[in-house]
Each structure stands twice: as structure tokens, then as C-alpha cells.
Amino acid sequence: MGELVVVAGATGYVGRHVVESLDARGFRVRALVRSRERAEQPGAFGAPALRGHVAEWRTVDYAEPETLTDICEGADRVVSALGVTRQKASPWNIDFLGNLAVLADAEKHELASFVYVNVLHSETGTSLTMRSKFAFSQALARSRVAPQIINPSGYFSDMSDFLRMAQRGMGFTMGDGATRLNPIHGADLATFIVDHLTGPAGSWNVGGPDVFTYREIEELAFRIAGRTPRILRVNERVGRSLEWVAERGSPRLGNLTRFFIESLQVDAVGEQFGERHLEPYLRSLSSGAPGK
């Protein structure tokens, strides 16, 4: 019988792919979810349903620590893809405090390792999302549970935002759009994670097989959308103004805007890994398919 792996953030884009990959490789999965019913349905951006891939279910609420008691009892390892993206919850409460509660239980039950899906260059970001992720990565690095920190360049699912903007006829870059990244498909990232799961502690920067500039991604999105490219160049001063306006709208909007604008200005290229390419993924989304 395979090792039992606790998966936090099991119903997110990456978490769903991780659960599927673990099951395919002979691990047993204990999925931490808020709703089993929702988890057993397909996820967004082509992420798989968890039906048939989970050995044990635990219903939790990361904002309520009592629901996380003994979630790691009897398990061998943890993989956490837990984090706030478009949800209304605070990144500090979920990305930092929620993961910290999972780590505390992993330490209590003396698990062998804890894989954390972080983000490349979290140490340089000033958004609450980046600061929360970096704070937890630092706590994990000091843990007696072997830390395995995975730093993706970005996800294919994130690139869907560029396609939606192109479909509306407008895109933008910071400056000339020369900042580079190599986003990765969730299934390829899950493979990378499971490949490293039983190995030593460490930290790895990873991305997909193709490196793009942001301008190239914008141009690709317009080609797929069948629209004439209209790409606005935004300078740093305008970017700061957009952040200021967004922050007055709401802390959540301000955080998302800052996270997005900062990501457009810093190269984020990890180890090139995986078999899936961005263009067919975006084309499948454009045609109404789920984004395989």
C-alpha cells in the first residue's frame, strides 16, 4: 500500500492536478476540501474532478483552526497548493496562517516532508499575496519536517487573462513587454512535484518548456482571438497610479493589481519542464474547450 499524502488546497487548479498525479503514481491521497461535492466535479481551466482519486476526505475551513486538528494523523507527507487567487479571503489568513496551521499539525505527527507550492521571486514582491507566500516559505524552511519548496514561474491558467483581454480588443504591457517567463501547465507541475516528493529537502524554480516575453504572450493571445493587436505600453508611473486607484476600491482589488503589475516587471524563468505548450492550451480555451 502506497504512502498517504495529505493535499491542502486540493480543489485549486494545481491541487487537483496534484491529486490526480499522486493517485496515478500509487500514493493514497487525503484531500482537504471545503466541499466534497464541489471537489468531485471538474475544476476551472481544465483541472480534473477528484472523484475516484481520493482515498480519504477531510472537510476543513482554513479560517477555523479547529477544523485542522489531526489532519495529518497517520499520514506520511504533505503537499500544499493552498493559496488565495481570485477568492475574497485574505492571503495572509490563507497563504500564511492557513499553511502554518497545516505545518504545525505535520510537525505534531512527525511527517517526513512538506511540499509547498510557492511562486518564483516571492521574496521580492510587495503585494500581500507575495509577502504571505514568502513568510510561509521562510517558516517552512526552518521546520523540522523536511521542506520542499517549489517555485513556479506562472500557470497556464493565469495566461487566460491575456486571452480574455485580447478578445475584448485591448492588451497592455509594462514598458516594452520584454520581461520573460515560462508558465507551466498544472499537470506538468504536478508531475514535477511528485517526482521530487520522496527526495531530499530543497527548493526548485520551475516553469514550462517555452520561454516568452509578455509582449509575445499578448501577441499570441491576439492571434488566437483573431483580433488586430492593440497593446498599450504602461510606464512605471502609470502602474503606480493604477495601484493607488485599485487600493482605494478595496484591499482585495489593490492586492491583485499590485501582484499583477509587479509580475509584469520581473523576469521569472524556471527550469524548463513538461510536455504541454501554451498555444494549444489557449486555443482550446478560445474554442470553448476546458483547456487541456
Summary of the structure (lengths in Angstrom):
residues: 292
radius of gyration: 18.8
end to end distance: 30.7
largest distance: 57.6
contacts: 1034
relative contact order: 0.14
helix: 44%
strand: 18%
